[in-house]
Amino acid sequence: MNVRLSGPWTLLATLLTIMVACTRAVHHQTDTDAVRLAPDIYNEGPLKADLFTVYSAALKGHRHHRMTLSKFRCSELKLPQDPPRPLLIAAPTSPGEYPVVLFQHGFTMRNTYYSQLLNHIASHGFIVVAPQMYLWAGSDATAEIATAASVVDWFSVGLRDALCQRVPAVEPDLKRIAVMGHSRGGKVVFGLVTGVSNTSLKISAVVGLDPVDGTGVGHQTIPAILKNSPHSLNLKIPTLITGAGLGSDGRFLFPACAPKGVSHDNFYSDSSAPAVHFVAPEHGHMDYMDDDCPGVQGWMSFCLCTNGPSREPMRKFSAGVVVAFLQASLLQDSTQLSKALSNPSAAPLKLDTPELYGSVVDITNSFKASV
Ligand SMILES: *[C@@H]1O[C@H](CO)[C@@H](O)[C@H](O)[C@H]1NC(C)=O
């Protein structure tokens, strides 16, 4: 008898293997309790993280950059239903159910430029999903916000399948979702939580890494998010804003990358309680990104903005406070966030005194109130 399987049987066998793996995953105990107590948020956490890309035909001409792919052993997954945009996913490899974080890249940047930041966050027990939104964009962000909403909606359709093919015992906890964005991506996620576009899944926390709402005072880009009135955004969910002090400095003849009047200070002061604000005065707007950003946009990221002495401290610090904030807002453990607020000198770079509007208890309680 010939035991070699022919085409359709091979496919069926593959599908069965995936189904069995997924079924097993559902019964796995979560490692989350161990993860929450990770002693050092500013370094990679206790879990090994995997980075991989998911293909989407929706963005024609896009290829995830080869150098990043080989460095992180990525492979392009194909799914029965494409996500609305190509994705870079960072996920723990240890069995468990983990909260999900949408990550929006900055203006004209690539999702792969943030691989070190995303890897750091994932190693503390979060699944981070970073879409590539476009290859080039204009100033109006309305469509980008709508696409970001459709990526969140896709989580309930395809995220489980995508994880299953790559990290089979890992489950997305779709009751615990946060959105996070850098620069214009920060504006995009604020668009999601202020109702410019709504998502079918509930978002329980929002993070802006140096969010930017335009090119200067009186020059907010469409749709304007900031109202320039204290605590006017009525977000009803915890907010974390980080800022890089050098972001408001221009470079050569170029305008500042994060101009005063439309940047992190303004997002923080417009945010409702509870909100947290960390500022690193000696680092720059692009210092959240990888040390190695291949391609023209990567070159721009080093050239157009005023940078700090090196990116690593800013990346470790920001990934760390994001982890602390997500532990408090999504997992109701405020240990690390309280420490980060009370002891800024433990961070791997110089920080201004952190600001808190409302209380840490409000941050942990807000989630219970919303279930
Ligand atoms: C989103 O939901 C809010 C609150 O229900 C609503 O006010 C807003 O109009 C919605 N936005 C859109 C684009 O439908």
The ligand as an SDF file (V2000), in Angstrom:
LIG
                    3D

 14 14  0  0  0  0  0  0  0  0999 V2000
  -18.5340   55.4980   18.5640 C   0  0  0  0  0  0  0  0  0  0  0  0
  -19.2840   55.3010   19.7460 O   0  0  0  0  0  0  0  0  0  0  0  0
  -19.6060   56.5080   20.4300 C   0  0  0  0  0  0  0  0  0  0  0  0
  -20.2660   56.1570   21.7500 C   0  0  0  0  0  0  0  0  0  0  0  0
  -21.2330   55.1600   21.5800 O   0  0  0  0  0  0  0  0  0  0  0  0
  -20.4700   57.3930   19.5480 C   0  0  0  0  0  0  0  0  0  0  0  0
  -20.7490   58.6060   20.1940 O   0  0  0  0  0  0  0  0  0  0  0  0
  -19.7080   57.6610   18.2480 C   0  0  0  0  0  0  0  0  0  0  0  0
  -20.5030   58.4100   17.3690 O   0  0  0  0  0  0  0  0  0  0  0  0
  -19.2950   56.3520   17.5820 C   0  0  0  0  0  0  0  0  0  0  0  0
  -18.4670   56.6610   16.4220 N   0  0  0  0  0  0  0  0  0  0  0  0
  -18.7490   56.2460   15.2020 C   0  0  0  0  0  0  0  0  0  0  0  0
  -17.7960   56.6110   14.1300 C   0  0  0  0  0  0  0  0  0  0  0  0
  -19.7350   55.5810   14.9320 O   0  0  0  0  0  0  0  0  0  0  0  0
  1  2  1  0
  1 10  1  0
  2  3  1  0
  3  4  1  0
  3  6  1  0
  4  5  1  0
  6  7  1  0
  6  8  1  0
  8  9  1  0
  8 10  1  0
 10 11  1  0
 11 12  1  0
 12 13  1  0
 12 14  2  0
M  END
$$$$
